[in-house]
Amino acid sequence: MKKLYCKISFIIPAAMIFLFAFMSWAQTPVIKGKGSYASTIPSDEDAAVITAMNSFSSLQLADGITKPMPTNDWWTAITNTQYGGQLWANPSMIVPKNFGFILYYPKNFDQGDMKVENPINIKGWAPAKTKAKDWSDWMVTVNMEETTAKTMDITMAHGIPYVYTQFKGFNMQIEFPISATFPAPTFFKLDGTAAAFPYTSDVLGFTYMNASYSVCVPVNSQFTVVTTATTTTVTITQTNLGQQYAVFGLLPQTSDIATFYKYGYSLPTATTLTYNYTPAQAKVTSKWAITTTNLKGGTELGIIQGFAPHHYKYSTYAFPFTALEYRQHFGKIKCATGNVFDFSYDFNGCLAQMPVPVTTGVPYDYSTVKMKKLIDDYITTYNTFGGDTYAGAKDVLNCVKHAYMAKLTNHPSYAVLLERSKKILSDWMTYTPGEQQHYFAKFGNWPSMLGLNSSYFSYNHTDNHFHYGYFTYSMALMGMMDTAYLQDYKEMIVLVAKQYANWDKTDTNFPWFRTFDPWTGHSWAGGRSSGTGNNQESTSEATQSWAGVFFLGNLLNDPNMQAAGAFGYMSESRATLEYWFDWDQSNWDASYPGLSVGILYSGGLANNTHFSGTDPKAMYGINWLHPGPYLSYFTKNKTASNRDWNKFITAIAVNPDNPGDFGGSGTGWQNVFYSYKAMLDPSYVCRVYDSLYAANAPMLQDELGGYIYYNAHSGLAMGDVQWNYYMTMPISQTYYNATTKQYTYVAYNSSSQEQICTIYKDGGTLVGSFKVPAYTLIATHLDAVLTSIGITAGGNTVPVGSTLQLLAVGLDQYGATMNLSGPVTWSASGGGTINSAGLFTATTKVYPVTITAKNGTLTATYQIRVDELARLSKIVVSPDLIKIPQSSSYAFTATGYDQYGADMKIDNFVW
């Protein structure tokens, strides 16, 4: 494990002097709390990594661009290939070319893909390449320059059914290929009547291959038409060659030209998303604002803005939608007009960890003996960690999850698992010069950070949210077990989170929401996009990455980070259900042949995965891993989710009661499949796993076996998530067991003080409240009873002649405070006296003195010392001597001791 290099400022053995002089020559990592990262990619790193780092310094950006670029967007291929390929703004799509660009209006489908057909060529100049000139939250402006005198800017935005062009130095030509299968276009005026050429106006409509368009231009522009055997070409002549524009609108109907003319001159100059999370109301809100300027100098600044299904389904909004709609591969875009659009969504919280299972009385009941053995088996079998940011990061999360299970089940080896988890996570969060794996590095001069070793092309920013989400989730679970550890490494883990999910637009070390496209509602995995747009495969790992941000934001008391996590999680989970699973069966085109979506592209749905073709095990499994309660959104519509399970089982043709090898999928996949089923029918999975345990099946010996056993039994006792309930603690969820007719309220208190958690249902009806101890996860039935008492005091050492006030507090079965019934009887074993109010007066030096408080049948004790107050007596530095290789570093630890030999907490050591 790596350590940080520190210089000690107090006296050390002379034999160590040479060590620090030697270490001062070593490369110094960039220190972040107790963590660190490499200031750049080491020169001996893999050649592909170095090549990728260098390539990001030569991206095609317009002059003067200094803001960090979101590498994984739908348009970012324009910066790393000559012309960028297909730019899917949805509903429009263009393809830049050496003659200009091709305009498409995709309307038809081929097995779920949008057909790229009926091209319209926009010509008149010969651009050398594409450049990113400007961008904002769901918009981009592309520059295509032949010379400084002949150039064009193209502006596109998600959901806006226009393509805006501003150009100078040439007359635009609109070229339509014609043939027996491509009839010539027809043209019409604003009033719908046919246009005769030459035609002078500021708007022209045309229909080509059953798609209709408008083009808005300056006043007194002249349209002329030339038709040959193979093309019809419209030339637009404008009077001001230094400031020309043409705005293409995609008309749902030819009669919509008047609406598109009205809003066609409102050029978007910025798109801005703001969002908010209000835990007390369990709401996430979003505001979509578009700043515009009128190209004609008119007063109309409104715009047509469309929204995808995850925006408008199961949400509330005050503005009206128009009749303007567009069918896309992911569903229907519905349009509204204006400049600001607000949505509100329910967000009922989320759990990072299921509470400890309890017995339910069924034949396949939860067994503490079996649970202990499963954790024992994990400790023995899985004690090594992969070196890359995907498989290695999974190993980290599995270890941390087992540590938390061990804590909650009072496993005797909890300390072993906790230390193992700390060791590997700290290893990833620190950097030592010369090491070969398990660290993060600044990606050259690019606003980025890379985890090494990389895998699956993560050095191209591909899949960064998948990989690094395992670290943020792991650190959140660590923080729930050991808040001091999280505080030690919080600076480093926040940087890791910002690599894929930077929520702070003022932090220019990273682009805003690098991997996340807020308008589509989901992330993009491609770190450079591609010639056919971007794509995403594993929605569950994307959602897990947001869960990690959400949990960390809560644990670190960072409301901005928490709000970003809530918005990202809410969006990504809704997009998953809508677009990858079509849970309402209203989005996919009938031509799509898949049972689920393996990969969603900018322009279509793929009935396959990158790694396993059309295998349904891979297609479903990649969207059901990594197991955890954050995936509970699959239970929002159990009818739909059970439908998917049944389609899955039918497709792979196995008997789920006897999973065997699930068609050769391996034990890891088997546990992933059953983790999904456990959310829908935990009784079924508990029965299957009980049989597997009896047979000593490899599936339960897998690194996920014990975790699924734990979660299934936890869910069996609690029942179904109640989506109409919410609590004021964000890390929370309500369950109802229809068999026992019992509600269970699960909440984690991330505060250093005990807090009251209030329960609501149906939008604000008060249900009740309960206390949650500091840094504690509890599952309550609102059945708190007094079970013990505790004693608190301001210290444990009292000088002779001084007093110490002790207080007795009642505690319920969850560790929360309760009022005591009746008086407390106090007694002291010696060293002084204690009165009925708990005030101890010291008279004689004695150690130990046992203070006893009794309330009814409950008793508590507290030990004190009657003597001088503790003072720092000794500091021990460990180790006292060590040899450190050249270019390496090491962190020394210092411990303070008082005159009684006890540890003293010292916060102001000077090194």
Sequence and secondary structure as in RCSB ss.txt:
>XXXX:A:sequence
MKKLYCKISFIIPAAMIFLFAFMSWAQTPVIKGKGSYASTIPSDEDAAVITAMNSFSSLQLADGITKPMPTNDWW
TAITNTQYGGQLWANPSMIVPKNFGFILYYPKNFDQGDMKVENPINIKGWAPAKTKAKDWSDWMVTVNMEETTAK
TMDITMAHGIPYVYTQFKGFNMQIEFPISATFPAPTFFKLDGTAAAFPYTSDVLGFTYMNASYSVCVPVNSQFTV
VTTATTTTVTITQTNLGQQYAVFGLLPQTSDIATFYKYGYSLPTATTLTYNYTPAQAKVTSKWAITTTNLKGGTE
LGIIQGFAPHHYKYSTYAFPFTALEYRQHFGKIKCATGNVFDFSYDFNGCLAQMPVPVTTGVPYDYSTVKMKKLI
DDYITTYNTFGGDTYAGAKDVLNCVKHAYMAKLTNHPSYAVLLERSKKILSDWMTYTPGEQQHYFAKFGNWPSML
GLNSSYFSYNHTDNHFHYGYFTYSMALMGMMDTAYLQDYKEMIVLVAKQYANWDKTDTNFPWFRTFDPWTGHSWA
GGRSSGTGNNQESTSEATQSWAGVFFLGNLLNDPNMQAAGAFGYMSESRATLEYWFDWDQSNWDASYPGLSVGIL
YSGGLANNTHFSGTDPKAMYGINWLHPGPYLSYFTKNKTASNRDWNKFITAIAVNPDNPGDFGGSGTGWQNVFYS
YKAMLDPSYVCRVYDSLYAANAPMLQDELGGYIYYNAHSGLAMGDVQWNYYMTMPISQTYYNATTKQYTYVAYNS
SSQEQICTIYKDGGTLVGSFKVPAYTLIATHLDAVLTSIGITAGGNTVPVGSTLQLLAVGLDQYGATMNLSGPVT
WSASGGGTINSAGLFTATTKVYPVTITAKNGTLTATYQIRVDELARLSKIVVSPDLIKIPQSSSYAFTATGYDQY
GADMKIDNFVW
>XXXX:A:secstr
         S   GGGHHHHHHHTTS   EEETTEEEBSS  TTS HHHHHHHHHGGG  B TT  S   TTSSS
GGGGTSSS   EE SS EEEEETTEEEEE    EETTEE   S EEEESS    EEEEEEETTEEEEEEEEETTE
EEEEEEETT  EEEEEEESS EEEEEE SSSS   EEE TTSSB  SSEEEEEEEEEETTEEEEEEEEEEEEEEE
EE SSEEEEEEE S TTSEEEEEEEESSGGGHHHHHHHTTEEEEEEEEEEEEEGGGTEEEEEEEEEEEETTS S 
  EEEEE HHHHTT B SS   S EEEETTEEEEEEEESEEEEEEE     SS         TT   HHHHHHHH
HHHHHH     SSSSHHHHHHHHHHHHHHHHHHTT TTHHHHHHHHHHHHHHHT   TT  SSEEEE TTSS EE
EES  TTGGGTTTHHHHHHHHHHHHHHHHHH HHHHHHHHHHHHHHHHHHH   TT TTS TTTTEETTTTEE  
 SS  TT  EE  HHHHHHHHHHHHHHHHHTT HHHHHHHHHHHHHHHHHIIIIIS TTS SS TT   SS SEE
ETTEEESSBTTTBT HHHHHHTTT S SGGGGGGGTTHHHHHHHHHHHHHHHT  TTS TTTTTTHHHHHHHHHH
HHHHH HHHHHHHHHHHHHTT HHHHSTTHHHHHHHHHHHHHH EE TTEEESSSSEEEEEETTTTEEEEEEEE 
SSS EEEEEEETTTEEEEEEEE TTEEEEE S   EEEEEEEES SEE TT EEEEEEEEEETTS EE  SS  E
EEESSSEEE TTSEEEE S EEEEEEEEEETTEEEEEEEEESS   EEEEEEE SS    TT     EEEEEETT
S EE  S    
